[in-house]
Amino acid sequence: MKKNLFFALTALLASSSAFAEEATTAAVAAGTSATAAGVSGTVGWVALSVGIMMGLAVLGGTLGQSKAANAALDGIARNPAASGKLTLPLVLSLALMESLVLFAFLIGLSLQGSISEALKVIK
């Protein structure tokens, strides 16, 4: 298992340097400056990282909410009289978890605006 992980990480790291070289070579062939190509490559990586960040935020929020609901429903199933005491903390914790996902969504949208502004400057 560790051997496969090592090979996967090695392939991932080796491919990123190959992509960076290709973008610079393409910029020189097109007659644009290397700085514009570097910014364009950076914008692409930022866009990719924003997508991954939003996906991980949604995944984490969903897993947290499902575990909280599972624990609350298990508690109610074991002791139905405690359902009144579990409802408010459950709703509060679900709202706080959802707010973290919404904050990640807002950060992603603000970074998306920065990416589009950077692309306008490059063009």
Secondary structure by P-SEA (a helix, b strand, c coil): caaaaaaaaaaaaaaaaaaaaaaaaaaaaacccaaaaaaaaaaaaaaaaaaaaaaaaaaaaaaaaaaaaaaaaaaaaacccccccaaaaaaaaaaaaaaaaaaaaaaaaaaaaaaaaaaaaac
